[in-house]
Amino acid sequence: QVQLVESGGGLVQAGGSLRLSCAANGSIFSINTMTWYRQAPGKQREFIAAILAGGSSYYADSMKGRFAISRDNAKNTVYLQMNSLKPEDTAVYYCNAVIHGGAYWGQGTQVTVSS
């Protein structure tokens, strides 16, 4: 059974930084695309960035410049570095991974940015 476990969320002041991690656990041979999303209260889930197995990355236009996605294939882990955080970045952040043809979601990690 595959499980995604996110960590790194918390409370940070505006202008601060956080680094989120999402580790895939279980019997895993390879991971295809790994993606970060977020969902703010009362809003739809929003795409942030995706990274392919080979390292190519893609961002939502509104996320370019402040957010950076990376992955460590040896650790089956994807990261999201978030800089210059704003109160509007407050949301639950989720990772998604395509593993052996199936899509898996993490439980989410809360990020709260205070003004």
C-alpha positions in Angstrom: 0.0 0.0 0.0 1.3 3.4 -0.9 1.0 6.4 1.4 1.9 10.0 1.0 3.0 11.9 4.2 3.3 15.7 4.1 5.2 17.7 6.7 6.6 21.2 7.1 3.5 23.3 7.5 2.9 25.7 10.3 2.4 29.3 11.3 4.7 31.9 9.7 4.7 35.7 9.5 4.2 37.5 6.2 7.5 37.6 4.3 8.7 34.4 5.9 9.5 31.1 4.3 8.5 27.5 4.7 9.6 24.2 3.1 7.1 21.5 2.7 7.9 17.9 2.2 5.9 15.0 0.9 7.3 11.5 1.3 5.9 8.5 -0.5 6.0 5.3 1.6 5.3 1.7 0.7 6.4 -0.7 -2.0 7.4 1.7 -4.7 9.4 1.0 -7.8 9.0 4.4 -9.5 7.1 7.6 -9.2 5.9 9.6 -12.2 4.6 13.1 -11.7 4.6 14.7 -8.3 2.4 17.7 -7.8 1.5 20.3 -5.1 -1.9 21.8 -4.7 -3.5 24.0 -2.1 -7.0 24.7 -0.8 -8.0 27.8 1.1 -11.1 28.0 3.1 -14.2 28.3 0.9 -12.2 28.0 -2.3 -11.5 25.3 -4.8 -8.3 23.2 -4.8 -5.6 25.1 -6.7 -2.7 23.8 -8.7 0.7 25.1 -7.6 3.4 23.2 -9.3 4.3 19.8 -10.8 7.6 18.0 -11.3 8.2 15.0 -13.6 10.4 12.0 -12.8 13.2 13.5 -15.0 13.1 16.8 -13.1 11.2 19.1 -15.5 8.9 21.4 -13.5 5.8 23.4 -14.2 4.2 26.2 -12.3 0.9 28.0 -12.1 1.6 31.5 -13.4 0.6 33.0 -10.1 3.1 30.8 -8.2 6.2 31.5 -10.3 9.0 33.4 -8.6 8.1 32.7 -4.9 7.5 28.9 -5.0 10.0 26.2 -6.1 9.3 22.5 -6.5 12.0 19.9 -6.3 12.3 16.2 -5.7 14.7 13.6 -4.4 14.0 10.3 -6.3 16.2 8.3 -4.0 14.0 9.3 -1.0 10.7 9.3 -3.0 10.1 12.8 -1.7 8.9 16.0 -3.3 9.5 19.5 -1.7 7.9 22.9 -2.0 10.0 25.8 -1.0 7.8 28.8 -0.3 9.3 32.3 0.0 8.0 35.8 0.7 4.8 34.3 2.0 1.6 36.4 2.1 -1.5 36.0 4.2 -3.4 34.9 1.0 -1.1 31.9 0.9 -2.9 30.5 3.9 -4.3 27.2 3.0 -4.1 23.4 3.4 -1.3 22.2 1.1 -1.6 18.8 -0.6 0.7 16.7 -2.6 -0.3 14.2 -5.3 1.8 11.5 -6.9 1.3 9.2 -9.8 2.7 5.8 -8.7 2.4 2.7 -10.8 -0.4 4.2 -12.8 -2.5 5.3 -9.8 -2.9 8.7 -8.3 -2.4 9.2 -4.6 -3.0 12.1 -2.2 -1.5 13.1 1.0 -3.5 14.1 4.0 -2.6 17.8 3.7 -0.6 20.2 5.8 -1.8 23.5 7.1 0.1 26.7 6.3 -1.0 29.8 8.0 0.6 33.2 7.2 -0.1 36.0 9.7 0.0 39.6 8.7 
